Amino acid sequence: MEIRLVQGDITTQQVDAVVNAANSSLLGGGGVDGAIHRHGGPQILAECRQLRASRYPDGLPPGQAVATTAGELPTRWVIHTVGPVYSVTEDRSATLAACHTSALALAEELGARSIAFPAISTGAFGWPRDDAARIAVAAVHQARSSASLVRECRFVLMDTATYAVFEQARSASDA
Ligand code: AR6
């Protein structure tokens, strides 16, 4: 599996699956979540509502992942995952890593060959970008050996500063 870094908007990526940095309600929000629902159209929210009612009455727990249609996005599936809110008193990095491994495992199950991740938890959830980048890249690196279908894992970073920390994390993990 190739790990690629791209600076840009995750909603325009032509990949099989796009990962949404959602919240437990699965009912939308700001940031990546807002952009995905805005560009993907109402079908995504309709499926999220069904999932809430049928499988997640108490919400999707952080670190888990679930898939819906991608609506009008140029991709087949949206994989919703919920990152942990950053905490200075509690180490939640295993949950952030789990977001990546759960999303990748689900992509494999669906038959996706490519997947795009945003920088989960680095916006509204307040995780320091460089630390989140290290955790995300390490998690994908580790999951590589168990991924047989997914050939490309793309991190789509909105701004140059986030792109730069992911580039550093990737070089460190290759070393
Ligand atoms: N494409 C790529 N990256 C983006 C885009 C985009 N279109 N928009 C924002 N980012 P966030 P979180 C970057 O806040 O921290 C929502 O309200 C952004 O610059 O989207 O996991 C949810 O509903 C940042 O680096 O996700 C939850 O309540 C990164 O994506 C909560 O925010 C993640 O920022 C989740 O917070």
Backbone and ligand atoms as CSV (ligand in chain L), in Angstrom:
chain,resi,resn,atom,element,x,y,z
A,1,MET,N,N,0.844,-1.205,0.000
A,1,MET,CA,C,0.000,0.000,0.000
A,1,MET,C,C,0.880,1.255,0.000
A,2,GLU,N,N,0.497,2.151,-0.897
A,2,GLU,CA,C,1.251,3.403,-0.983
A,2,GLU,C,C,0.587,4.456,-0.088
A,3,ILE,N,N,1.390,5.193,0.641
A,3,ILE,CA,C,0.852,6.294,1.451
A,3,ILE,C,C,1.174,7.598,0.719
A,4,ARG,N,N,0.128,8.308,0.317
A,4,ARG,CA,C,0.336,9.570,-0.418
A,4,ARG,C,C,-0.172,10.753,0.392
A,5,LEU,N,N,0.455,11.876,0.193
A,5,LEU,CA,C,0.013,13.106,0.857
A,5,LEU,C,C,-0.411,14.098,-0.208
A,6,VAL,N,N,-1.550,14.730,0.016
A,6,VAL,CA,C,-2.063,15.700,-0.943
A,6,VAL,C,C,-2.545,16.913,-0.160
A,7,GLN,N,N,-2.244,18.096,-0.664
A,7,GLN,CA,C,-2.824,19.279,-0.026
A,7,GLN,C,C,-4.081,19.649,-0.799
A,8,GLY,N,N,-5.215,19.748,-0.118
A,8,GLY,CA,C,-6.436,20.079,-0.838
A,8,GLY,C,C,-7.682,19.779,-0.029
A,9,ASP,N,N,-8.769,19.654,-0.784
A,9,ASP,CA,C,-10.097,19.469,-0.191
A,9,ASP,C,C,-10.492,17.993,-0.345
A,10,ILE,N,N,-10.854,17.361,0.739
A,10,ILE,CA,C,-11.136,15.925,0.696
A,10,ILE,C,C,-12.380,15.605,-0.144
A,11,THR,N,N,-13.276,16.571,-0.302
A,11,THR,CA,C,-14.526,16.278,-1.023
A,11,THR,C,C,-14.336,16.168,-2.536
A,12,THR,N,N,-13.165,16.552,-3.038
A,12,THR,CA,C,-12.942,16.478,-4.498
A,12,THR,C,C,-12.068,15.281,-4.884
A,13,GLN,N,N,-11.703,14.463,-3.917
A,13,GLN,CA,C,-10.769,13.361,-4.196
A,13,GLN,C,C,-11.449,12.206,-4.926
A,14,GLN,N,N,-10.805,11.727,-5.964
A,14,GLN,CA,C,-11.351,10.579,-6.688
A,14,GLN,C,C,-10.707,9.316,-6.146
A,15,VAL,N,N,-11.323,8.818,-5.110
A,15,VAL,CA,C,-10.857,7.586,-4.468
A,15,VAL,C,C,-12.101,6.745,-4.212
A,16,ASP,N,N,-11.933,5.490,-3.839
A,16,ASP,CA,C,-13.110,4.648,-3.582
A,16,ASP,C,C,-13.821,5.033,-2.292
A,17,ALA,N,N,-13.047,5.381,-1.282
A,17,ALA,CA,C,-13.662,5.714,0.014
A,17,ALA,C,C,-13.020,6.955,0.616
A,18,VAL,N,N,-13.869,7.820,1.146
A,18,VAL,CA,C,-13.390,9.021,1.819
A,18,VAL,C,C,-13.767,8.905,3.298
A,19,VAL,N,N,-12.836,9.226,4.164
A,19,VAL,CA,C,-13.108,9.130,5.597
A,19,VAL,C,C,-13.611,10.484,6.116
A,20,ASN,N,N,-14.687,10.425,6.884
A,20,ASN,CA,C,-15.244,11.619,7.499
A,20,ASN,C,C,-14.832,11.690,8.966
A,21,ALA,N,N,-14.333,12.857,9.375
A,21,ALA,CA,C,-14.040,13.109,10.795
A,21,ALA,C,C,-15.342,13.578,11.433
A,22,ALA,N,N,-16.169,12.601,11.791
A,22,ALA,CA,C,-17.529,12.892,12.255
A,22,ALA,C,C,-17.565,13.110,13.765
A,23,ASN,N,N,-18.758,13.231,14.296
A,23,ASN,CA,C,-18.928,13.172,15.755
A,23,ASN,C,C,-19.901,12.032,16.039
A,24,SER,N,N,-20.021,11.657,17.311
A,24,SER,CA,C,-20.794,10.463,17.657
A,24,SER,C,C,-22.238,10.500,17.192
A,25,SER,N,N,-22.792,11.695,17.036
A,25,SER,CA,C,-24.205,11.791,16.635
A,25,SER,C,C,-24.410,11.296,15.202
A,26,LEU,N,N,-23.383,11.349,14.396
A,26,LEU,CA,C,-23.444,11.013,12.954
A,26,LEU,C,C,-24.399,11.942,12.195
A,27,LEU,N,N,-24.774,13.045,12.808
A,27,LEU,CA,C,-25.779,13.895,12.172
A,27,LEU,C,C,-25.198,15.174,11.587
A,28,GLY,N,N,-23.887,15.190,11.378
A,28,GLY,CA,C,-23.254,16.331,10.722
A,28,GLY,C,C,-22.638,17.299,11.703
A,29,GLY,N,N,-21.889,18.248,11.158
A,29,GLY,CA,C,-21.195,19.234,11.981
A,29,GLY,C,C,-20.443,20.190,11.083
A,30,GLY,N,N,-19.329,20.729,11.582
A,30,GLY,CA,C,-18.531,21.663,10.784
A,30,GLY,C,C,-17.342,20.958,10.147
A,31,GLY,N,N,-16.329,21.708,9.763
A,31,GLY,CA,C,-15.077,21.155,9.225
A,31,GLY,C,C,-15.298,20.168,8.097
A,32,VAL,N,N,-14.553,19.059,8.149
A,32,VAL,CA,C,-14.641,18.020,7.112
A,32,VAL,C,C,-16.077,17.481,7.033
A,33,ASP,N,N,-16.658,17.251,8.188
A,33,ASP,CA,C,-18.009,16.698,8.283
A,33,ASP,C,C,-18.999,17.593,7.521
A,34,GLY,N,N,-18.928,18.883,7.788
A,34,GLY,CA,C,-19.818,19.844,7.118
A,34,GLY,C,C,-19.594,19.813,5.615
A,35,ALA,N,N,-18.323,19.799,5.206
A,35,ALA,CA,C,-17.993,19.829,3.769
A,35,ALA,C,C,-18.506,18.563,3.072
A,36,ILE,N,N,-18.348,17.409,3.722
A,36,ILE,CA,C,-18.792,16.143,3.118
A,36,ILE,C,C,-20.307,16.140,2.929
A,37,HIS,N,N,-21.044,16.550,3.944
A,37,HIS,CA,C,-22.514,16.570,3.819
A,37,HIS,C,C,-22.969,17.628,2.821
A,38,ARG,N,N,-22.287,18.760,2.798
A,38,ARG,CA,C,-22.663,19.844,1.879
A,38,ARG,C,C,-22.465,19.408,0.427
A,39,HIS,N,N,-21.305,18.814,0.156
A,39,HIS,CA,C,-21.002,18.424,-1.229
A,39,HIS,C,C,-21.634,17.098,-1.624
A,40,GLY,N,N,-21.854,16.236,-0.640
A,40,GLY,CA,C,-22.388,14.904,-0.958
A,40,GLY,C,C,-23.908,14.870,-1.072
A,41,GLY,N,N,-24.567,15.872,-0.482
A,41,GLY,CA,C,-26.029,15.932,-0.580
A,41,GLY,C,C,-26.735,15.149,0.515
A,42,PRO,N,N,-28.075,15.217,0.533
A,42,PRO,CA,C,-28.888,14.723,1.647
A,42,PRO,C,C,-28.912,13.203,1.832
A,43,GLN,N,N,-28.499,12.468,0.792
A,43,GLN,CA,C,-28.531,11.001,0.903
A,43,GLN,C,C,-27.625,10.484,2.032
A,44,ILE,N,N,-26.524,11.168,2.236
A,44,ILE,CA,C,-25.574,10.722,3.269
A,44,ILE,C,C,-26.218,10.859,4.652
A,45,LEU,N,N,-26.828,12.005,4.900
A,45,LEU,CA,C,-27.472,12.224,6.196
A,45,LEU,C,C,-28.634,11.251,6.403
A,46,ALA,N,N,-29.352,10.962,5.341
A,46,ALA,CA,C,-30.479,10.021,5.450
A,46,ALA,C,C,-29.962,8.654,5.919
A,47,GLU,N,N,-28.840,8.203,5.347
A,47,GLU,CA,C,-28.283,6.899,5.778
A,47,GLU,C,C,-27.728,6.971,7.192
A,48,CYS,N,N,-27.137,8.111,7.527
A,48,CYS,CA,C,-26.613,8.276,8.890
A,48,CYS,C,C,-27.748,8.182,9.905
A,49,ARG,N,N,-28.876,8.790,9.589
A,49,ARG,CA,C,-30.032,8.742,10.495
A,49,ARG,C,C,-30.507,7.294,10.678
A,50,GLN,N,N,-30.523,6.550,9.580
A,50,GLN,CA,C,-30.930,5.134,9.678
A,50,GLN,C,C,-29.964,4.343,10.550
A,51,LEU,N,N,-28.670,4.621,10.365
A,51,LEU,CA,C,-27.662,3.909,11.157
A,51,LEU,C,C,-27.810,4.224,12.641
A,52,ARG,N,N,-28.087,5.497,12.946
A,52,ARG,CA,C,-28.316,5.873,14.342
A,52,ARG,C,C,-29.473,5.061,14.913
A,53,ALA,N,N,-30.564,4.999,14.159
A,53,ALA,CA,C,-31.761,4.325,14.661
A,53,ALA,C,C,-31.538,2.822,14.780
A,54,SER,N,N,-30.845,2.225,13.793
A,54,SER,CA,C,-30.769,0.765,13.779
A,54,SER,C,C,-29.576,0.215,14.566
A,55,ARG,N,N,-28.405,0.866,14.445
A,55,ARG,CA,C,-27.209,0.256,15.034
A,55,ARG,C,C,-26.575,1.052,16.161
A,56,TYR,N,N,-26.750,2.359,16.117
A,56,TYR,CA,C,-26.043,3.192,17.099
A,56,TYR,C,C,-26.980,4.163,17.810
A,57,PRO,N,N,-27.957,3.646,18.562
A,57,PRO,CA,C,-28.879,4.547,19.253
A,57,PRO,C,C,-28.165,5.502,20.217
A,58,ASP,N,N,-27.009,5.065,20.750
A,58,ASP,CA,C,-26.263,5.942,21.666
A,58,ASP,C,C,-25.134,6.678,20.952
A,59,GLY,N,N,-25.087,6.581,19.638
A,59,GLY,CA,C,-24.033,7.259,18.885
A,59,GLY,C,C,-22.883,6.321,18.549
A,60,LEU,N,N,-22.089,6.717,17.553
A,60,LEU,CA,C,-20.925,5.913,17.165
A,60,LEU,C,C,-19.781,6.218,18.135
A,61,PRO,N,N,-19.249,5.189,18.811
A,61,PRO,CA,C,-18.170,5.460,19.770
A,61,PRO,C,C,-16.881,5.907,19.062
A,62,PRO,N,N,-16.088,6.767,19.689
A,62,PRO,CA,C,-14.807,7.179,19.121
A,62,PRO,C,C,-13.942,5.966,18.782
A,63,GLY,N,N,-13.243,6.018,17.649
A,63,GLY,CA,C,-12.354,4.928,17.251
A,63,GLY,C,C,-13.002,3.897,16.350
A,64,GLN,N,N,-14.356,3.882,16.293
A,64,GLN,CA,C,-15.037,2.930,15.404
A,64,GLN,C,C,-15.358,3.592,14.067
A,65,ALA,N,N,-15.761,2.777,13.081
A,65,ALA,CA,C,-16.030,3.316,11.751
A,65,ALA,C,C,-17.248,2.648,11.147
A,66,VAL,N,N,-17.987,3.410,10.353
A,66,VAL,CA,C,-19.173,2.882,9.689
A,66,VAL,C,C,-19.290,3.548,8.315
A,67,ALA,N,N,-19.824,2.798,7.342
A,67,ALA,CA,C,-19.857,3.333,5.968
A,67,ALA,C,C,-21.265,3.700,5.530
A,68,THR,N,N,-21.349,4.728,4.684
A,68,THR,CA,C,-22.601,5.073,4.006
A,68,THR,C,C,-22.279,5.324,2.531
A,69,THR,N,N,-23.333,5.563,1.785
A,69,THR,CA,C,-23.182,6.052,0.426
A,69,THR,C,C,-22.360,7.349,0.457
A,70,ALA,N,N,-21.822,7.717,-0.701
A,70,ALA,CA,C,-21.110,8.999,-0.782
A,70,ALA,C,C,-21.966,10.046,-1.488
A,71,GLY,N,N,-23.224,9.702,-1.769
A,71,GLY,CA,C,-24.109,10.662,-2.418
A,71,GLY,C,C,-23.509,11.171,-3.718
A,72,GLU,N,N,-23.357,12.485,-3.802
A,72,GLU,CA,C,-22.854,13.082,-5.052
A,72,GLU,C,C,-21.346,13.293,-5.070
A,73,LEU,N,N,-20.652,12.790,-4.086
A,73,LEU,CA,C,-19.186,12.933,-4.094
A,73,LEU,C,C,-18.597,11.992,-5.149
A,74,PRO,N,N,-17.424,12.310,-5.681
A,74,PRO,CA,C,-16.822,11.454,-6.713
A,74,PRO,C,C,-16.145,10.227,-6.123
A,75,THR,N,N,-16.860,9.524,-5.263
A,75,THR,CA,C,-16.311,8.388,-4.538
A,75,THR,C,C,-17.470,7.442,-4.204
A,76,ARG,N,N,-17.178,6.205,-3.859
A,76,ARG,CA,C,-18.288,5.262,-3.635
A,76,ARG,C,C,-18.839,5.268,-2.227
A,77,TRP,N,N,-17.939,5.405,-1.274
A,77,TRP,CA,C,-18.376,5.324,0.129
A,77,TRP,C,C,-17.801,6.461,0.954
A,78,VAL,N,N,-18.575,6.864,1.951
A,78,VAL,CA,C,-18.011,7.691,3.011
A,78,VAL,C,C,-17.891,6.783,4.222
A,79,ILE,N,N,-16.704,6.737,4.791
A,79,ILE,CA,C,-16.492,5.972,6.026
A,79,ILE,C,C,-16.420,6.984,7.171
A,80,HIS,N,N,-17.428,6.919,8.028
A,80,HIS,CA,C,-17.501,7.869,9.136
A,80,HIS,C,C,-16.766,7.290,10.336
A,81,THR,N,N,-15.899,8.096,10.900
A,81,THR,CA,C,-15.252,7.679,12.144
A,81,THR,C,C,-15.261,8.875,13.082
A,82,VAL,N,N,-15.136,8.604,14.365
A,82,VAL,CA,C,-15.172,9.683,15.344
A,82,VAL,C,C,-13.834,9.728,16.060
A,83,GLY,N,N,-13.106,10.804,15.857
A,83,GLY,CA,C,-11.824,10.965,16.529
A,83,GLY,C,C,-12.047,11.328,17.989
A,84,PRO,N,N,-11.010,11.120,18.814
A,84,PRO,CA,C,-11.108,11.552,20.211
A,84,PRO,C,C,-10.891,13.067,20.309
A,85,VAL,N,N,-11.550,13.687,21.281
A,85,VAL,CA,C,-11.262,15.084,21.605
A,85,VAL,C,C,-9.921,15.081,22.328
A,86,TYR,N,N,-9.026,15.975,21.962
A,86,TYR,CA,C,-7.700,16.009,22.600
A,86,TYR,C,C,-7.824,16.310,24.091
A,87,SER,N,N,-7.023,15.608,24.881
A,87,SER,CA,C,-7.023,15.849,26.327
A,87,SER,C,C,-5.578,15.981,26.806
A,88,VAL,N,N,-5.314,16.943,27.669
A,88,VAL,CA,C,-3.959,17.054,28.227
A,88,VAL,C,C,-3.757,16.112,29.408
A,89,THR,N,N,-4.857,15.636,29.971
A,89,THR,CA,C,-4.731,14.793,31.163
A,89,THR,C,C,-4.851,13.299,30.868
A,90,GLU,N,N,-5.374,12.970,29.692
A,90,GLU,CA,C,-5.603,11.550,29.382
A,90,GLU,C,C,-5.002,11.249,28.005
A,91,ASP,N,N,-4.276,10.150,27.900
A,91,ASP,CA,C,-3.696,9.771,26.611
A,91,ASP,C,C,-4.740,9.021,25.780
A,92,ARG,N,N,-5.223,9.673,24.742
A,92,ARG,CA,C,-6.256,9.061,23.890
A,92,ARG,C,C,-5.702,8.656,22.531
A,93,SER,N,N,-4.369,8.520,22.453
A,93,SER,CA,C,-3.773,8.257,21.140
A,93,SER,C,C,-4.177,6.888,20.571
A,94,ALA,N,N,-4.465,5.906,21.451
A,94,ALA,CA,C,-4.884,4.593,20.934
A,94,ALA,C,C,-6.217,4.726,20.194
A,95,THR,N,N,-7.068,5.618,20.669
A,95,THR,CA,C,-8.364,5.820,19.995
A,95,THR,C,C,-8.155,6.503,18.641
A,96,LEU,N,N,-7.231,7.454,18.594
A,96,LEU,CA,C,-6.958,8.119,17.315
A,96,LEU,C,C,-6.371,7.108,16.314
A,97,ALA,N,N,-5.478,6.257,16.792
A,97,ALA,CA,C,-4.921,5.210,15.919
A,97,ALA,C,C,-6.042,4.277,15.453
A,98,ALA,N,N,-6.967,3.942,16.378
A,98,ALA,CA,C,-8.059,3.021,16.046
A,98,ALA,C,C,-8.972,3.582,14.950
A,99,CYS,N,N,-9.139,4.898,14.913
A,99,CYS,CA,C,-9.942,5.501,13.826
A,99,CYS,C,C,-9.368,5.077,12.475
A,100,HIS,N,N,-8.046,5.097,12.385
A,100,HIS,CA,C,-7.393,4.778,11.112
A,100,HIS,C,C,-7.462,3.290,10.805
A,101,THR,N,N,-7.207,2.460,11.813
A,101,THR,CA,C,-7.231,1.018,11.547
A,101,THR,C,C,-8.663,0.533,11.293
A,102,SER,N,N,-9.646,1.087,12.012
A,102,SER,CA,C,-11.039,0.673,11.776
A,102,SER,C,C,-11.487,1.090,10.378
A,103,ALA,N,N,-11.143,2.305,9.973
A,103,ALA,CA,C,-11.560,2.783,8.645
A,103,ALA,C,C,-10.902,1.950,7.546
A,104,LEU,N,N,-9.630,1.617,7.743
A,104,LEU,CA,C,-8.934,0.799,6.731
A,104,LEU,C,C,-9.524,-0.604,6.657
A,105,ALA,N,N,-9.823,-1.187,7.802
A,105,ALA,CA,C,-10.402,-2.540,7.827
A,105,ALA,C,C,-11.758,-2.533,7.132
A,106,LEU,N,N,-12.541,-1.490,7.362
A,106,LEU,CA,C,-13.857,-1.389,6.731
A,106,LEU,C,C,-13.705,-1.193,5.213
A,107,ALA,N,N,-12.737,-0.408,4.811
A,107,ALA,CA,C,-12.482,-0.197,3.380
A,107,ALA,C,C,-12.156,-1.528,2.705
A,108,GLU,N,N,-11.359,-2.330,3.383
A,108,GLU,CA,C,-11.011,-3.665,2.860
A,108,GLU,C,C,-12.273,-4.515,2.698
A,109,GLU,N,N,-13.109,-4.492,3.738
A,109,GLU,CA,C,-14.349,-5.272,3.736
A,109,GLU,C,C,-15.254,-4.859,2.574
A,110,LEU,N,N,-15.284,-3.567,2.300
A,110,LEU,CA,C,-16.145,-3.046,1.232
A,110,LEU,C,C,-15.587,-3.358,-0.145
A,111,GLY,N,N,-14.288,-3.600,-0.210
A,111,GLY,CA,C,-13.651,-3.849,-1.498
A,111,GLY,C,C,-13.051,-2.594,-2.110
A,112,ALA,N,N,-12.756,-1.611,-1.276
A,112,ALA,CA,C,-12.146,-0.365,-1.779
A,112,ALA,C,C,-10.670,-0.586,-2.094
A,113,ARG,N,N,-10.219,0.098,-3.139
A,113,ARG,CA,C,-8.799,0.014,-3.500
A,113,ARG,C,C,-8.036,1.268,-3.103
A,114,SER,N,N,-8.790,2.326,-2.841
A,114,SER,CA,C,-8.134,3.566,-2.417
A,114,SER,C,C,-8.995,4.245,-1.363
A,115,ILE,N,N,-8.314,4.948,-0.458
A,115,ILE,CA,C,-9.012,5.593,0.655
A,115,ILE,C,C,-8.330,6.923,0.941
A,116,ALA,N,N,-9.139,7.939,1.288
A,116,ALA,CA,C,-8.571,9.244,1.642
A,116,ALA,C,C,-8.966,9.612,3.065
A,117,PHE,N,N,-7.972,10.006,3.841
A,117,PHE,CA,C,-8.183,10.426,5.233
A,117,PHE,C,C,-7.941,11.932,5.380
A,118,PRO,N,N,-8.760,12.600,6.178
A,118,PRO,CA,C,-8.390,13.952,6.602
A,118,PRO,C,C,-7.505,13.841,7.846
A,119,ALA,N,N,-7.053,14.976,8.350
A,119,ALA,CA,C,-6.261,14.966,9.591
A,119,ALA,C,C,-7.243,14.926,10.763
A,120,ILE,N,N,-7.678,13.711,11.087
A,120,ILE,CA,C,-8.712,13.497,12.115
A,120,ILE,C,C,-8.304,14.118,13.463
A,121,SER,N,N,-9.245,14.755,14.097
A,121,SER,CA,C,-9.112,15.356,15.444
A,121,SER,C,C,-8.267,16.632,15.504
A,122,THR,N,N,-7.729,17.097,14.362
A,122,THR,CA,C,-6.827,18.270,14.438
A,122,THR,C,C,-7.548,19.605,14.290
A,123,GLY,N,N,-8.873,19.564,14.093
A,123,GLY,CA,C,-9.635,20.808,13.958
A,123,GLY,C,C,-10.389,21.083,15.246
A,124,ALA,N,N,-11.706,20.925,15.181
A,124,ALA,CA,C,-12.556,21.213,16.341
A,124,ALA,C,C,-12.158,20.381,17.562
A,125,PHE,N,N,-11.590,19.203,17.358
A,125,PHE,CA,C,-11.253,18.338,18.497
A,125,PHE,C,C,-9.875,18.630,19.101
A,126,GLY,N,N,-9.164,19.618,18.521
A,126,GLY,CA,C,-8.028,20.246,19.201
A,126,GLY,C,C,-6.720,19.488,19.330
A,127,TRP,N,N,-6.536,18.398,18.560
A,127,TRP,CA,C,-5.299,17.614,18.736
A,127,TRP,C,C,-4.135,18.353,18.061
A,128,PRO,N,N,-2.991,18.492,18.727
A,128,PRO,CA,C,-1.832,19.142,18.094
A,128,PRO,C,C,-1.472,18.403,16.797
A,129,ARG,N,N,-1.321,19.193,15.741
A,129,ARG,CA,C,-1.175,18.604,14.399
A,129,ARG,C,C,-0.019,17.625,14.251
A,130,ASP,N,N,1.166,18.014,14.825
A,130,ASP,CA,C,2.338,17.160,14.608
A,130,ASP,C,C,2.158,15.806,15.296
A,131,ASP,N,N,1.571,15.824,16.478
A,131,ASP,CA,C,1.352,14.589,17.221
A,131,ASP,C,C,0.307,13.723,16.510
A,132,ALA,N,N,-0.770,14.363,16.048
A,132,ALA,CA,C,-1.823,13.621,15.339
A,132,ALA,C,C,-1.256,13.004,14.062
A,133,ALA,N,N,-0.381,13.726,13.381
A,133,ALA,CA,C,0.210,13.219,12.135
A,133,ALA,C,C,1.041,11.960,12.417
A,134,ARG,N,N,1.836,12.009,13.489
A,134,ARG,CA,C,2.664,10.842,13.840
A,134,ARG,C,C,1.787,9.619,14.127
A,135,ILE,N,N,0.725,9.831,14.879
A,135,ILE,CA,C,-0.159,8.721,15.265
A,135,ILE,C,C,-0.860,8.158,14.031
A,136,ALA,N,N,-1.351,9.057,13.162
A,136,ALA,CA,C,-2.086,8.632,11.966
A,136,ALA,C,C,-1.181,7.848,11.017
A,137,VAL,N,N,0.000,8.381,10.748
A,137,VAL,CA,C,0.905,7.717,9.800
A,137,VAL,C,C,1.375,6.372,10.371
A,138,ALA,N,N,1.682,6.337,11.663
A,138,ALA,CA,C,2.134,5.076,12.278
A,138,ALA,C,C,1.027,4.027,12.219
A,139,ALA,N,N,-0.213,4.441,12.465
A,139,ALA,CA,C,-1.333,3.481,12.456
A,139,ALA,C,C,-1.516,2.880,11.065
A,140,VAL,N,N,-1.437,3.727,10.039
A,140,VAL,CA,C,-1.611,3.241,8.667
A,140,VAL,C,C,-0.436,2.339,8.284
A,141,HIS,N,N,0.751,2.760,8.687
A,141,HIS,CA,C,1.950,1.975,8.417
A,141,HIS,C,C,1.815,0.572,8.979
A,142,GLN,N,N,1.351,0.497,10.226
A,142,GLN,CA,C,1.212,-0.803,10.891
A,142,GLN,C,C,0.146,-1.663,10.253
A,143,ALA,N,N,-0.922,-1.009,9.750
A,143,ALA,CA,C,-2.048,-1.762,9.190
A,143,ALA,C,C,-1.757,-2.228,7.765
A,144,ARG,N,N,-0.675,-1.713,7.196
A,144,ARG,CA,C,-0.320,-2.015,5.808
A,144,ARG,C,C,-0.296,-3.502,5.484
A,145,SER,N,N,0.316,-4.265,6.403
A,145,SER,CA,C,0.521,-5.680,6.111
A,145,SER,C,C,-0.801,-6.449,6.040
A,146,SER,N,N,-1.843,-5.961,6.753
A,146,SER,CA,C,-3.109,-6.704,6.713
A,146,SER,C,C,-4.052,-6.174,5.628
A,147,ALA,N,N,-3.617,-5.155,4.894
A,147,ALA,CA,C,-4.460,-4.632,3.808
A,147,ALA,C,C,-4.010,-5.253,2.491
A,148,SER,N,N,-4.917,-6.009,1.876
A,148,SER,CA,C,-4.514,-6.613,0.606
A,148,SER,C,C,-5.160,-5.915,-0.581
A,149,LEU,N,N,-6.371,-5.380,-0.362
A,149,LEU,CA,C,-7.079,-4.726,-1.482
A,149,LEU,C,C,-6.726,-3.255,-1.617
A,150,VAL,N,N,-6.677,-2.571,-0.482
A,150,VAL,CA,C,-6.419,-1.132,-0.530
A,150,VAL,C,C,-4.973,-0.903,-0.977
A,151,ARG,N,N,-4.841,-0.253,-2.130
A,151,ARG,CA,C,-3.508,-0.032,-2.698
A,151,ARG,C,C,-2.986,1.361,-2.386
A,152,GLU,N,N,-3.927,2.287,-2.144
A,152,GLU,CA,C,-3.493,3.659,-1.900
A,152,GLU,C,C,-4.201,4.253,-0.686
A,153,CYS,N,N,-3.419,4.785,0.209
A,153,CYS,CA,C,-3.973,5.513,1.354
A,153,CYS,C,C,-3.482,6.949,1.213
A,154,ARG,N,N,-4.435,7.849,1.035
A,154,ARG,CA,C,-4.095,9.245,0.760
A,154,ARG,C,C,-4.502,10.105,1.956
A,155,PHE,N,N,-3.577,10.868,2.473
A,155,PHE,CA,C,-3.940,11.849,3.491
A,155,PHE,C,C,-4.167,13.177,2.780
A,156,VAL,N,N,-5.343,13.750,2.978
A,156,VAL,CA,C,-5.675,15.002,2.302
A,156,VAL,C,C,-5.687,16.120,3.331
A,157,LEU,N,N,-4.708,16.988,3.213
A,157,LEU,CA,C,-4.485,18.014,4.224
A,157,LEU,C,C,-4.835,19.380,3.644
A,158,MET,N,N,-5.600,20.095,4.395
A,158,MET,CA,C,-6.148,21.347,3.903
A,158,MET,C,C,-5.110,22.456,3.740
A,159,ASP,N,N,-4.205,22.570,4.697
A,159,ASP,CA,C,-3.287,23.718,4.668
A,159,ASP,C,C,-1.837,23.247,4.642
A,160,THR,N,N,-0.934,24.185,4.321
A,160,THR,CA,C,0.482,23.829,4.168
A,160,THR,C,C,1.095,23.349,5.482
A,161,ALA,N,N,0.678,23.950,6.602
A,161,ALA,CA,C,1.277,23.558,7.888
A,161,ALA,C,C,0.932,22.102,8.220
A,162,THR,N,N,-0.304,21.708,7.960
A,162,THR,CA,C,-0.703,20.318,8.256
A,162,THR,C,C,-0.012,19.378,7.273
A,163,TYR,N,N,0.077,19.806,6.025
A,163,TYR,CA,C,0.785,18.990,5.028
A,163,TYR,C,C,2.231,18.756,5.498
A,164,ALA,N,N,2.880,19.816,5.970
A,164,ALA,CA,C,4.291,19.716,6.374
A,164,ALA,C,C,4.482,18.727,7.529
A,165,VAL,N,N,3.589,18.732,8.509
A,165,VAL,CA,C,3.785,17.800,9.632
A,165,VAL,C,C,3.523,16.354,9.211
A,166,PHE,N,N,2.619,16.160,8.270
A,166,PHE,CA,C,2.393,14.799,7.763
A,166,PHE,C,C,3.610,14.337,6.952
A,167,GLU,N,N,4.214,15.260,6.220
A,167,GLU,CA,C,5.404,14.897,5.446
A,167,GLU,C,C,6.524,14.474,6.388
A,168,GLN,N,N,6.688,15.226,7.466
A,168,GLN,CA,C,7.703,14.870,8.473
A,168,GLN,C,C,7.416,13.513,9.075
A,169,ALA,N,N,6.158,13.286,9.423
A,169,ALA,CA,C,5.786,12.010,10.050
A,169,ALA,C,C,6.022,10.855,9.093
A,170,ARG,N,N,5.743,11.080,7.824
A,170,ARG,CA,C,5.947,10.001,6.850
A,170,ARG,C,C,7.433,9.701,6.662
A,171,SER,N,N,8.247,10.754,6.583
A,171,SER,CA,C,9.700,10.507,6.441
A,171,SER,C,C,10.228,9.785,7.666
A,172,ALA,N,N,9.746,10.158,8.854
A,172,ALA,CA,C,10.227,9.505,10.079
A,172,ALA,C,C,9.824,8.036,10.097
A,173,SER,N,N,8.616,7.726,9.599
A,173,SER,CA,C,8.170,6.334,9.661
A,173,SER,C,C,8.834,5.484,8.589
A,174,ASP,N,N,9.327,6.127,7.516
A,174,ASP,CA,C,10.046,5.384,6.470
A,174,ASP,C,C,11.486,5.093,6.893
A,175,ALA,N,N,11.967,5.919,7.809
A,175,ALA,CA,C,13.394,5.840,8.164
A,175,ALA,C,C,13.689,4.586,8.973
L,1,AR6,N1,N,-10.791,18.779,3.314
L,1,AR6,C1,C,-9.690,18.386,4.010
L,1,AR6,N2,N,-9.428,18.783,5.273
L,1,AR6,C2,C,-10.308,19.622,5.857
L,1,AR6,C3,C,-11.493,20.073,5.197
L,1,AR6,C4,C,-11.714,19.619,3.863
L,1,AR6,N3,N,-12.774,19.989,3.162
L,1,AR6,N4,N,-12.170,20.883,6.053
L,1,AR6,C5,C,-11.452,20.949,7.196
L,1,AR6,N5,N,-10.323,20.198,7.079
L,1,AR6,P1,P,-12.363,18.900,11.784
L,1,AR6,P2,P,-12.060,17.052,14.048
L,1,AR6,C6,C,-9.257,19.932,8.070
L,1,AR6,O1,O,-12.736,20.010,12.693
L,1,AR6,O2,O,-10.989,17.879,14.655
L,1,AR6,C7,C,-16.984,18.525,13.167
L,1,AR6,O3,O,-17.865,19.530,13.546
L,1,AR6,C8,C,-9.122,20.880,9.224
L,1,AR6,O4,O,-8.316,21.987,8.855
L,1,AR6,O5,O,-13.127,18.710,10.535
L,1,AR6,O6,O,-11.912,15.565,14.015
L,1,AR6,C9,C,-17.504,17.123,13.470
L,1,AR6,O7,O,-18.896,17.043,13.337
L,1,AR6,C10,C,-8.444,20.015,10.262
L,1,AR6,O8,O,-7.031,19.985,10.042
L,1,AR6,O9,O,-12.412,17.466,12.529
L,1,AR6,C11,C,-17.057,16.902,14.868
L,1,AR6,O10,O,-17.944,17.475,15.810
L,1,AR6,C12,C,-8.969,18.607,9.965
L,1,AR6,O11,O,-9.567,18.703,8.685
L,1,AR6,C13,C,-15.735,17.630,14.948
L,1,AR6,O12,O,-15.794,18.647,13.945
L,1,AR6,C14,C,-9.973,18.071,10.956
L,1,AR6,O13,O,-10.820,19.106,11.419
L,1,AR6,C15,C,-14.579,16.724,14.608
L,1,AR6,O14,O,-13.392,17.425,14.838
